Each structure stands twice: as structure tokens, then as C-alpha cells.
Amino acid sequence: MADLSYLRHQIALLDRAAGRKERFFALGTLNALITNSLLQVLLLFQPIWIATLFSQIFNSCFGFLLYGKAVFRVARLTMISFYLYAFTAFILWMANASGIKLLIYLGLQKNFAAALVIPFLAIISYSAQKFIVFPDDPSVKSGVPKLFDQSNEKS
């Protein structure tokens, strides 16, 4: 098994020096580099939907633990969070494949198109994780934010 002490050390440094967005960006960059490298190789041999599916599966397995523990600092990962993360990953997979296909239609090469959609996927991913998958608001139940404070409502 690989020695993870260097990665743990880097995460500890990030914890001291960075906020949630900075940790998401730094660790997300690592995750994106690994996942996109896998995607680039798969795109050489597989159809777009298969290549994006396999890269998304890898990204999901690695990302759920990485983002849940290191970015959003969830004390205990739950099955509800896992299902919400998996649903988010599915949406991101569909957006990734659709974005690549759209950019190819517009004349871009597929590997370049795959790299261009990363920032948009990152924005969607961070927002979904912050507000739905790993919310820190105690009024949030099952990943669905409480939109109105019901404590002041009249019966």
C-alpha cells in the first residue's frame, strides 16, 4: 500500500492555512488532474459516454471521501450523503458528456473540449456538495435545505 503520510501532511497544511473553498480548489485540482488524466487516456480508446462514465466512477469513489472528510470536514459520512453524492456524480457525468459533445459540435477537438468543461463542472460540484451533499446548516435535513424558518410561524 502506498505511503499516504505526504498527502496527510499536505492536507494538514491546507487545514491550517485555507478555508473550505481553498481546500476544495486544491484537493479538487488534485482529483481533477487524476480523473482527467484517466479520461484523456480512455478517450483514445473508448466512446465518450464510456470514457466519461469510468472517469466519473473513479472520481466519485475518491471524491466522496476526499471532499467529505478533508474539504467539508464531515464527522461521519452517512448513506444519505453517499446517495446524494452519487446522484450529483451522475448529473456531473451527464453534464461532462453533454458539454464535450457540444464543444465537439462547435468544432473543438474532444480532448481539448474535455479539459474546457472542467471549470464549469467544478462550480456545479462545489455548490451541490456545499448545499446538498454535505450541508453544515443544522436546519438541513436529508440534504434538502429548510427554506423558511418555521419557528416564527403562527399556528
FIBALO-318162 format. One record per atom (N, C-alpha, C, CB): residue number from 0; atom name; residue in three letters; x, y, z. Coordinates in steps of 0.02 Angstrom, whole numbers. Atoms other than C-alpha are relative to their C-alpha. Glycine has a CB too. Layout:
N
> k_a_r_px_py_pz
> NUM_CA_ALA_X_Y_Z
...
//
This chain:
155
> k_a_r_px_py_pz
> 0_N_MET_42_-59_0
> 0_CA_MET_0_0_0
> 0_C_MET_45_62_0
> 0_CB_MET_-48_0_61
> 1_N_ALA_-39_-62_5
> 1_CA_ALA_62_174_-40
> 1_C_ALA_2_37_66
> 1_CB_ALA_-28_45_-55
> 2_N_ASP_-8_-40_-60
> 2_CA_ASP_127_285_98
> 2_C_ASP_-39_65_-9
> 2_CB_ASP_75_14_16
> 3_N_LEU_43_-59_6
> 3_CA_LEU_-5_420_124
> 3_C_LEU_22_57_47
> 3_CB_LEU_-71_-19_15
> 4_N_SER_-21_-51_-49
> 4_CA_SER_95_520_252
> 4_C_SER_11_68_-34
> 4_CB_SER_64_-23_35
> 5_N_TYR_-10_-64_35
> 5_CA_TYR_144_652_123
> 5_C_TYR_-66_34_-14
> 5_CB_TYR_39_-12_-66
> 6_N_LEU_66_-29_13
> 6_CA_LEU_-37_677_71
> 6_C_LEU_-33_24_64
> 6_CB_LEU_-45_-52_-35
> 7_N_ARG_28_-22_-64
> 7_CA_ARG_-93_685_253
> 7_C_ARG_34_65_24
> 7_CB_ARG_9_-55_54
> 8_N_HIS_-37_-60_-19
> 8_CA_HIS_44_814_286
> 8_C_HIS_-25_61_-40
> 8_CB_HIS_75_-10_-10
> 9_N_GLN_24_-54_42
> 9_CA_GLN_-14_920_138
> 9_C_GLN_-70_22_20
> 9_CB_GLN_2_-20_-73
> 10_N_ILE_68_-16_-23
> 10_CA_ILE_-195_910_197
> 10_C_ILE_2_38_66
> 10_CB_ILE_-42_-64_7
> 11_N_ALA_-7_-36_-64
> 11_CA_ALA_-141_963_372
> 11_C_ALA_22_72_-11
> 11_CB_ALA_50_-37_45
> 12_N_LEU_-21_-68_15
> 12_CA_LEU_-53_1114_299
> 12_C_LEU_-58_41_-28
> 12_CB_LEU_59_-1_-51
> 13_N_LEU_58_-35_27
> 13_CA_LEU_-208_1159_200
> 13_C_LEU_-50_17_55
> 13_CB_LEU_-34_-43_-54
> 14_N_ASP_48_-12_-55
> 14_CA_ASP_-315_1142_357
> 14_C_ASP_20_63_40
> 14_CB_ASP_-3_-61_47
> 15_N_ARG_-23_-58_-39
> 15_CA_ARG_-209_1272_445
> 15_C_ARG_-5_64_-39
> 15_CB_ARG_71_-11_23
> 16_N_ALA_-8_-61_39
> 16_CA_ALA_-195_1394_302
> 16_C_ALA_-59_18_-44
> 16_CB_ALA_60_-5_-42
> 17_N_ALA_51_-13_51
> 17_CA_ALA_-352_1380_199
> 17_C_ALA_-70_-11_25
> 17_CB_ALA_12_-44_-60
> 18_N_GLY_70_10_-13
> 18_CA_GLY_-539_1393_205
> 18_C_GLY_-28_-55_-45
> 18_CB_GLY_-39_65_-11
> 19_N_ARG_34_54_37
> 19_CA_ARG_-665_1274_128
> 19_C_ARG_9_6_-75
> 19_CB_ARG_-74_-1_17
> 20_N_LYS_-6_-9_73
> 20_CA_LYS_-658_1349_-47
> 20_C_LYS_72_-14_-22
> 20_CB_LYS_-20_71_-20
> 21_N_GLU_-70_12_18
> 21_CA_GLU_-468_1345_-48
> 21_C_GLU_17_-74_4
> 21_CB_GLU_46_40_47
> 22_N_ARG_-11_72_-5
> 22_CA_ARG_-466_1164_12
> 22_C_ARG_-33_-36_-58
> 22_CB_ARG_-26_-28_68
> 23_N_PHE_34_30_57
> 23_CA_PHE_-595_1119_-120
> 23_C_PHE_40_10_-64
> 23_CB_PHE_-71_29_-8
> 24_N_PHE_-39_-15_61
> 24_CA_PHE_-491_1204_-254
> 24_C_PHE_64_-42_-2
> 24_CB_PHE_17_75_-3
> 25_N_ALA_-64_36_0
> 25_CA_ALA_-326_1124_-201
> 25_C_ALA_-10_-75_-8
> 25_CB_ALA_38_15_66
> 26_N_LEU_11_72_3
> 26_CA_LEU_-391_949_-171
> 26_C_LEU_-41_-18_-62
> 26_CB_LEU_-36_-25_63
> 27_N_GLY_37_11_62
> 27_CA_GLY_-512_965_-316
> 27_C_GLY_45_0_-61
> 27_CB_GLY_-54_52_-7
> 28_N_THR_-49_-1_54
> 28_CA_THR_-367_1009_-429
> 28_C_THR_36_-67_-5
> 28_CB_THR_50_58_10
> 29_N_LEU_-33_66_-1
> 29_CA_LEU_-278_850_-375
> 29_C_LEU_-48_-53_-28
> 29_CB_LEU_21_-18_72
> 30_N_ASN_50_49_23
> 30_CA_ASN_-437_748_-401
> 30_C_ASN_-13_9_-75
> 30_CB_ASN_-65_8_40
> 31_N_ALA_14_-13_71
> 31_CA_ALA_-470_832_-570
> 31_C_ALA_59_-22_-44
> 31_CB_ALA_-14_74_-11
> 32_N_LEU_-59_20_40
> 32_CA_LEU_-291_802_-630
> 32_C_LEU_2_-76_-8
> 32_CB_LEU_64_24_33
> 33_N_ILE_-1_73_4
> 33_CA_ILE_-300_617_-588
> 33_C_ILE_-58_-24_-44
> 33_CB_ILE_-5_-30_71
> 34_N_THR_59_22_37
> 34_CA_THR_-477_597_-656
> 34_C_THR_5_19_-74
> 34_CB_THR_-63_30_30
> 35_N_ASN_-5_-21_70
> 35_CA_ASN_-444_698_-814
> 35_C_ASN_55_-38_-37
> 35_CB_ASN_13_75_-4
> 36_N_SER_-52_41_32
> 36_CA_SER_-284_601_-848
> 36_C_SER_-30_-67_-21
> 36_CB_SER_60_-11_48
> 37_N_LEU_34_62_16
> 37_CA_LEU_-386_442_-840
> 37_C_LEU_-48_10_-59
> 37_CB_LEU_-39_-27_61
> 38_N_LEU_47_-15_54
> 38_CA_LEU_-519_522_-952
> 38_C_LEU_36_8_-67
> 38_CB_LEU_-40_63_16
> 39_N_GLN_-37_-11_62
> 39_CA_GLN_-390_577_-1081
> 39_C_GLN_23_-66_-31
> 39_CB_GLN_60_46_13
> 40_N_VAL_-21_65_25
> 40_CA_VAL_-322_401_-1096
> 40_C_VAL_-60_-39_-26
> 40_CB_VAL_37_-40_56
> 41_N_LEU_59_37_20
> 41_CA_LEU_-495_324_-1103
> 41_C_LEU_-31_26_-65
> 41_CB_LEU_-52_2_55
> 42_N_LEU_28_-29_61
> 42_CA_LEU_-550_446_-1239
> 42_C_LEU_37_-23_-63
> 42_CB_LEU_3_76_4
> 43_N_LEU_-38_25_57
> 43_CA_LEU_-413_374_-1351
> 43_C_LEU_-28_-67_-25
> 43_CB_LEU_72_-7_19
> 44_N_PHE_21_68_16
> 44_CA_PHE_-494_201_-1347
> 44_C_PHE_-74_-14_7
> 44_CB_PHE_38_-46_42
> 45_N_GLN_70_14_-16
> 45_CA_GLN_-675_217_-1291
> 45_C_GLN_-45_56_-26
> 45_CB_GLN_-8_-8_76
> 46_N_PRO_48_-53_16
> 46_CA_PRO_-832_310_-1343
> 46_C_PRO_-5_49_58
> 46_CB_PRO_-69_-30_-15
> 47_N_ILE_3_-52_-51
> 47_CA_ILE_-862_472_-1248
> 47_C_ILE_-39_-21_61
> 47_CB_ILE_-30_63_-30
> 48_N_TRP_42_16_-57
> 48_CA_TRP_-1002_404_-1139
> 48_C_TRP_33_-52_46
> 48_CB_TRP_-68_-26_-23
> 49_N_ILE_-34_51_-41
> 49_CA_ILE_-898_254_-1081
> 49_C_ILE_60_33_36
> 49_CB_ILE_24_-60_-43
> 50_N_ALA_-59_-33_-29
> 50_CA_ALA_-741_360_-1052
> 50_C_ALA_-21_45_58
> 50_CB_ALA_37_40_-53
> 51_N_THR_22_-45_-54
> 51_CA_THR_-836_490_-951
> 51_C_THR_-30_-40_58
> 51_CB_THR_-51_50_-26
> 52_N_LEU_30_41_-53
> 52_CA_LEU_-930_354_-854
> 52_C_LEU_55_-28_45
> 52_CB_LEU_-41_-58_-30
> 53_N_PHE_-53_30_-41
> 53_CA_PHE_-771_265_-797
> 53_C_PHE_40_52_38
> 53_CB_PHE_46_-41_-44
> 54_N_SER_-36_-52_-36
> 54_CA_SER_-682_426_-754
> 54_C_SER_-43_28_56
> 54_CB_SER_21_57_-48
> 55_N_GLN_46_-25_-52
> 55_CA_GLN_-837_483_-657
> 55_C_GLN_-5_-49_58
> 55_CB_GLN_-69_13_-30
> 56_N_ILE_2_50_-53
> 56_CA_ILE_-844_319_-560
> 56_C_ILE_62_6_44
> 56_CB_ILE_-5_-72_-30
> 57_N_PHE_-62_-10_-39
> 57_CA_PHE_-662_341_-509
> 57_C_PHE_-4_64_41
> 57_CB_PHE_61_2_-46
> 58_N_ASN_6_-65_-33
> 58_CA_ASN_-692_524_-467
> 58_C_ASN_-47_-4_59
> 58_CB_ASN_-24_53_-49
> 59_N_SER_49_5_-53
> 59_CA_SER_-843_479_-362
> 59_C_SER_26_-38_61
> 59_CB_SER_-63_-35_-25
> 60_N_CYS_-27_40_-55
> 60_CA_CYS_-758_345_-258
> 60_C_CYS_53_39_39
> 60_CB_CYS_30_-66_-26
> 61_N_PHE_-54_-39_-32
> 61_CA_PHE_-606_453_-223
> 61_C_PHE_-27_64_30
> 61_CB_PHE_55_15_-51
> 62_N_GLY_25_-66_-21
> 62_CA_GLY_-701_617_-210
> 62_C_GLY_-45_-1_60
> 62_CB_GLY_-36_30_-56
> 63_N_PHE_46_3_-57
> 63_CA_PHE_-835_563_-85
> 63_C_PHE_39_3_65
> 63_CB_PHE_-43_-63_-3
> 64_N_LEU_-41_0_-61
> 64_CA_LEU_-703_525_46
> 64_C_LEU_41_64_6
> 64_CB_LEU_47_-61_1
> 65_N_LEU_-43_-59_-1
> 65_CA_LEU_-588_668_-1
> 65_C_LEU_-38_63_18
> 65_CB_LEU_34_9_-68
> 66_N_TYR_37_-61_-13
> 66_CA_TYR_-719_805_-4
> 66_C_TYR_-38_-3_65
> 66_CB_TYR_-49_13_-57
> 67_N_GLY_38_7_-63
> 67_CA_GLY_-824_738_139
> 67_C_GLY_43_11_61
> 67_CB_GLY_-32_-68_4
> 68_N_LYS_-43_-4_-59
> 68_CA_LYS_-679_723_260
> 68_C_LYS_47_60_-1
> 68_CB_LYS_41_-63_6
> 69_N_ALA_-52_-52_1
> 69_CA_ALA_-546_847_203
> 69_C_ALA_-26_69_-17
> 69_CB_ALA_53_-19_-49
> 70_N_VAL_24_-65_21
> 70_CA_VAL_-648_987_124
> 70_C_VAL_-57_24_45
> 70_CB_VAL_-24_-1_-72
> 71_N_PHE_59_-21_-38
> 71_CA_PHE_-816_991_213
> 71_C_PHE_3_-24_73
> 71_CB_PHE_-62_-27_-33
> 72_N_ARG_-14_22_-68
> 72_CA_ARG_-748_907_371
> 72_C_ARG_-61_-32_35
> 72_CB_ARG_24_59_41
> 73_N_VAL_57_36_-27
> 73_CA_VAL_-898_794_397
> 73_C_VAL_26_-51_51
> 73_CB_VAL_-41_-35_-57
> 74_N_ALA_-23_46_-52
> 74_CA_ALA_-878_699_560
> 74_C_ALA_-16_-72_-17
> 74_CB_ALA_-33_19_67
> 75_N_ARG_22_68_16
> 75_CA_ARG_-975_548_498
> 75_C_ARG_-35_1_-67
> 75_CB_ARG_-46_-29_56
> 76_N_LEU_31_5_65
> 76_CA_LEU_-1014_508_318
> 76_C_LEU_-59_-47_4
> 76_CB_LEU_51_-23_-54
> 77_N_THR_61_40_-4
> 77_CA_THR_-1191_442_300
> 77_C_THR_-19_-28_-68
> 77_CB_THR_-58_43_28
> 78_N_MET_25_29_62
> 78_CA_MET_-1280_337_171
> 78_C_MET_-39_52_-40
> 78_CB_MET_-44_-61_14
> 79_N_ILE_37_-53_36
> 79_CA_ILE_-1392_486_130
> 79_C_ILE_49_44_-38
> 79_CB_ILE_-43_43_49
> 80_N_SER_-51_-39_34
> 80_CA_SER_-1236_588_91
> 80_C_SER_29_-38_-59
> 80_CB_SER_56_20_49
> 81_N_PHE_-27_40_55
> 81_CA_PHE_-1170_445_-14
> 81_C_PHE_-48_-1_-59
> 81_CB_PHE_13_-72_24
> 82_N_TYR_50_1_55
> 82_CA_TYR_-1332_433_-115
> 82_C_TYR_-5_68_-34
> 82_CB_TYR_-69_-21_27
> 83_N_LEU_2_-67_30
> 83_CA_LEU_-1337_621_-139
> 83_C_LEU_62_14_-40
> 83_CB_LEU_-8_53_55
> 84_N_TYR_-62_-9_37
> 84_CA_TYR_-1155_621_-191
> 84_C_TYR_-2_-40_-65
> 84_CB_TYR_60_-23_43
> 85_N_ALA_6_41_60
> 85_CA_ALA_-1189_478_-313
> 85_C_ALA_-46_33_-51
> 85_CB_ALA_-26_-71_18
> 86_N_PHE_45_-35_45
> 86_CA_PHE_-1336_574_-386
> 86_C_PHE_34_61_-31
> 86_CB_PHE_-65_22_37
> 87_N_THR_-38_-57_25
> 87_CA_THR_-1227_729_-402
> 87_C_THR_51_-23_-52
> 87_CB_THR_36_38_58
> 88_N_ALA_-49_27_47
> 88_CA_ALA_-1094_624_-487
> 88_C_ALA_-33_-19_-66
> 88_CB_ALA_35_-62_29
> 89_N_PHE_38_17_61
> 89_CA_PHE_-1225_560_-610
> 89_C_PHE_-15_63_-41
> 89_CB_PHE_-66_-38_18
> 90_N_ILE_15_-64_34
> 90_CA_ILE_-1278_738_-651
> 90_C_ILE_63_28_-32
> 90_CB_ILE_-31_51_50
> 91_N_LEU_-63_-25_27
> 91_CA_LEU_-1096_788_-673
> 91_C_LEU_24_-41_-60
> 91_CB_LEU_54_0_55
> 92_N_TRP_-18_42_57
> 92_CA_TRP_-1065_639_-787
> 92_C_TRP_-39_21_-62
> 92_CB_TRP_-14_-75_16
> 93_N_MET_42_-21_56
> 93_CA_MET_-1212_691_-896
> 93_C_MET_21_68_-27
> 93_CB_MET_-74_1_21
> 94_N_ALA_-22_-67_21
> 94_CA_ALA_-1153_872_-898
> 94_C_ALA_68_-4_-35
> 94_CB_ALA_5_47_61
> 95_N_ASN_-66_9_30
> 95_CA_ASN_-975_816_-938
> 95_C_ASN_-6_-25_-72
> 95_CB_ASN_43_-48_42
> 96_N_ALA_9_29_66
> 96_CA_ALA_-1027_707_-1085
> 96_C_ALA_-35_49_-48
> 96_CB_ALA_-40_-66_4
> 97_N_SER_37_-48_41
> 97_CA_SER_-1151_837_-1149
> 97_C_SER_43_60_-19
> 97_CB_SER_-63_24_36
> 98_N_GLY_-44_-57_13
> 98_CA_GLY_-1026_979_-1133
> 98_C_GLY_54_-17_-52
> 98_CB_GLY_33_23_64
> 99_N_ILE_-50_21_48
> 99_CA_ILE_-893_881_-1227
> 99_C_ILE_-31_-6_-69
> 99_CB_ILE_32_-67_21
> 100_N_LYS_34_8_65
> 100_CA_LYS_-1016_836_-1365
> 100_C_LYS_-18_67_-32
> 100_CB_LYS_-63_-43_7
> 101_N_LEU_16_-66_25
> 101_CA_LEU_-1074_1016_-1381
> 101_C_LEU_61_35_-28
> 101_CB_LEU_-32_43_55
> 102_N_LEU_-61_-34_23
> 102_CA_LEU_-896_1082_-1395
> 102_C_LEU_29_-34_-63
> 102_CB_LEU_52_0_56
> 103_N_ILE_-21_34_61
> 103_CA_ILE_-855_948_-1524
> 103_C_ILE_-43_24_-59
> 103_CB_ILE_-5_-77_8
> 104_N_TYR_47_-24_52
> 104_CA_TYR_-1009_1002_-1623
> 104_C_TYR_21_71_-22
> 104_CB_TYR_-73_0_27
> 105_N_LEU_-22_-68_17
> 105_CA_LEU_-941_1180_-1615
> 105_C_LEU_69_2_-32
> 105_CB_LEU_1_42_63
> 106_N_GLY_-63_4_38
> 106_CA_GLY_-778_1118_-1693
> 106_C_GLY_63_-13_41
> 106_CB_GLY_9_62_-36
> 107_N_LEU_-59_12_-41
> 107_CA_LEU_-662_1083_-1547
> 107_C_LEU_19_-74_0
> 107_CB_LEU_-11_25_71
> 108_N_GLN_-24_69_-7
> 108_CA_GLN_-556_926_-1530
> 108_C_GLN_-23_-28_67
> 108_CB_GLN_79_-3_-6
> 109_N_LYS_33_26_-59
> 109_CA_LYS_-630_807_-1400
> 109_C_LYS_44_3_63
> 109_CB_LYS_-20_-71_-12
> 110_N_ASN_-41_-4_-60
> 110_CA_ASN_-480_804_-1282
> 110_C_ASN_4_72_26
> 110_CB_ASN_70_-26_-15
> 111_N_PHE_0_-70_-21
> 111_CA_PHE_-472_994_-1280
> 111_C_PHE_-68_19_29
> 111_CB_PHE_17_46_-60
> 112_N_ALA_68_-13_-25
> 112_CA_ALA_-661_1001_-1256
> 112_C_ALA_-8_-28_71
> 112_CB_ALA_-52_-32_-47
> 113_N_ALA_4_31_-66
> 113_CA_ALA_-645_883_-1107
> 113_C_ALA_34_43_53
> 113_CB_ALA_32_-71_-1
> 114_N_ALA_-35_-44_-47
> 114_CA_ALA_-520_1000_-1025
> 114_C_ALA_-38_65_13
> 114_CB_ALA_70_15_-26
> 115_N_LEU_36_-63_-8
> 115_CA_LEU_-628_1154_-1056
> 115_C_LEU_-61_-4_45
> 115_CB_LEU_-22_24_-68
> 116_N_VAL_61_5_-42
> 116_CA_VAL_-781_1087_-963
> 116_C_VAL_16_-5_74
> 116_CB_VAL_-41_-59_-22
> 117_N_ILE_-18_10_-71
> 117_CA_ILE_-684_1060_-800
> 117_C_ILE_-21_58_45
> 117_CB_ILE_75_-10_5
> 118_N_PRO_20_-54_-47
> 118_CA_PRO_-711_1235_-725
> 118_C_PRO_-75_3_13
> 118_CB_PRO_23_67_-28
> 119_N_PHE_72_-1_-9
> 119_CA_PHE_-898_1226_-755
> 119_C_PHE_-24_-58_44
> 119_CB_PHE_-35_-4_-68
> 120_N_LEU_17_57_-42
> 120_CA_LEU_-909_1053_-678
> 120_C_LEU_20_12_72
> 120_CB_LEU_34_-64_-27
> 121_N_ALA_-24_-15_-68
> 121_CA_ALA_-809_1114_-528
> 121_C_ALA_-49_46_37
> 121_CB_ALA_70_32_-2
> 122_N_ILE_48_-46_-31
> 122_CA_ILE_-932_1256_-494
> 122_C_ILE_-64_-37_19
> 122_CB_ILE_-17_58_-48
> 123_N_ILE_59_39_-15
> 123_CA_ILE_-1080_1139_-505
> 123_C_ILE_13_-48_59
> 123_CB_ILE_-23_-40_-62
> 124_N_SER_-18_48_-52
> 124_CA_SER_-992_1010_-396
> 124_C_SER_6_32_69
> 124_CB_SER_66_-35_-18
> 125_N_TYR_-8_-33_-65
> 125_CA_TYR_-942_1131_-258
> 125_C_TYR_-68_22_28
> 125_CB_TYR_47_61_-7
> 126_N_SER_66_-24_-22
> 126_CA_SER_-1116_1207_-250
> 126_C_SER_-44_-57_25
> 126_CB_SER_-35_38_-56
> 127_N_ALA_41_57_-21
> 127_CA_ALA_-1203_1039_-242
> 127_C_ALA_25_-31_65
> 127_CB_ALA_-1_-53_-56
> 128_N_GLN_-27_29_-61
> 128_CA_GLN_-1085_973_-110
> 128_C_GLN_-11_45_61
> 128_CB_GLN_75_-14_-8
> 129_N_LYS_7_-46_-56
> 129_CA_LYS_-1094_1128_-2
> 129_C_LYS_-72_4_25
> 129_CB_LYS_23_70_-20
> 130_N_PHE_69_-13_-19
> 130_CA_PHE_-1282_1148_-4
> 130_C_PHE_-44_-63_5
> 130_CB_PHE_-31_47_-47
> 131_N_ILE_43_59_2
> 131_CA_ILE_-1350_972_-33
> 131_C_ILE_33_-61_31
> 131_CB_ILE_-20_-15_-72
> 132_N_VAL_-32_62_-22
> 132_CA_VAL_-1225_832_-1
> 132_C_VAL_28_5_70
> 132_CB_VAL_55_-19_-48
> 133_N_PHE_-32_-8_-65
> 133_CA_PHE_-1126_897_149
> 133_C_PHE_-19_67_32
> 133_CB_PHE_77_-5_-7
> 134_N_PRO_19_-66_-27
> 134_CA_PRO_-1228_1044_217
> 134_C_PRO_21_5_73
> 134_CB_PRO_-76_11_-6
> 135_N_ASP_-19_-10_-70
> 135_CA_ASP_-1167_1120_380
> 135_C_ASP_-53_38_39
> 135_CB_ASP_66_37_3
> 136_N_ASP_55_-34_-34
> 136_CA_ASP_-1330_1209_422
> 136_C_ASP_-39_-51_40
> 136_CB_ASP_-46_37_-51
> 137_N_PRO_36_50_-40
> 137_CA_PRO_-1411_1116_568
> 137_C_PRO_-74_-6_-17
> 137_CB_PRO_7_17_72
> 138_N_SER_71_5_19
> 138_CA_SER_-1583_1155_496
> 138_C_SER_-10_-43_-62
> 138_CB_SER_-28_70_-12
> 139_N_VAL_5_40_60
> 139_CA_VAL_-1543_1049_344
> 139_C_VAL_-11_-73_18
> 139_CB_VAL_63_9_-45
> 140_N_LYS_15_70_-12
> 140_CA_LYS_-1619_875_345
> 140_C_LYS_1_-36_-67
> 140_CB_LYS_-69_-9_35
> 141_N_SER_-1_43_59
> 141_CA_SER_-1583_740_216
> 141_C_SER_21_37_-63
> 141_CB_SER_-68_-31_-11
> 142_N_GLY_-26_-34_59
> 142_CA_GLY_-1491_859_101
> 142_C_GLY_-46_53_-29
> 142_CB_GLY_16_-49_-51
> 143_N_VAL_47_-49_26
> 143_CA_VAL_-1642_973_75
> 143_C_VAL_-4_59_48
> 143_CB_VAL_-71_-31_-12
> 144_N_PRO_-1_-57_-46
> 144_CA_PRO_-1622_1148_149
> 144_C_PRO_-71_21_20
> 144_CB_PRO_36_59_-32
> 145_N_LYS_64_-28_-23
> 145_CA_LYS_-1763_1218_255
> 145_C_LYS_-2_72_-26
> 145_CB_LYS_-7_-4_79
> 146_N_LEU_3_-65_33
> 146_CA_LEU_-1817_1369_155
> 146_C_LEU_-28_55_44
> 146_CB_LEU_-40_-5_-62
> 147_N_PHE_31_-50_-43
> 147_CA_PHE_-1919_1457_289
> 147_C_PHE_9_-20_72
> 147_CB_PHE_-75_8_-18
> 148_N_ASP_-4_12_-72
> 148_CA_ASP_-1893_1474_475
> 148_C_ASP_-71_-9_26
> 148_CB_ASP_38_58_37
> 149_N_GLN_68_15_-22
> 149_CA_GLN_-2048_1389_542
> 149_C_GLN_-12_15_74
> 149_CB_GLN_-16_-73_-14
> 150_N_SER_9_-13_-72
> 150_CA_SER_-2017_1436_724
> 150_C_SER_-40_63_12
> 150_CB_SER_68_5_34
> 151_N_ASN_37_-63_-9
> 151_CA_ASN_-2095_1609_698
> 151_C_ASN_-69_-1_-32
> 151_CB_ASN_41_56_-28
> 152_N_GLU_65_3_32
> 152_CA_GLU_-2247_1549_602
> 152_C_GLU_-55_-8_52
> 152_CB_GLU_-3_-58_-50
> 153_N_LYS_58_4_-45
> 153_CA_LYS_-2416_1568_683
> 153_C_LYS_-39_-63_-17
> 153_CB_LYS_-45_63_-6
> 154_N_SER_38_62_10
> 154_CA_SER_-2518_1409_708
> 154_C_SER_-70_15_-22
> 154_CB_SER_-2_-42_62
//
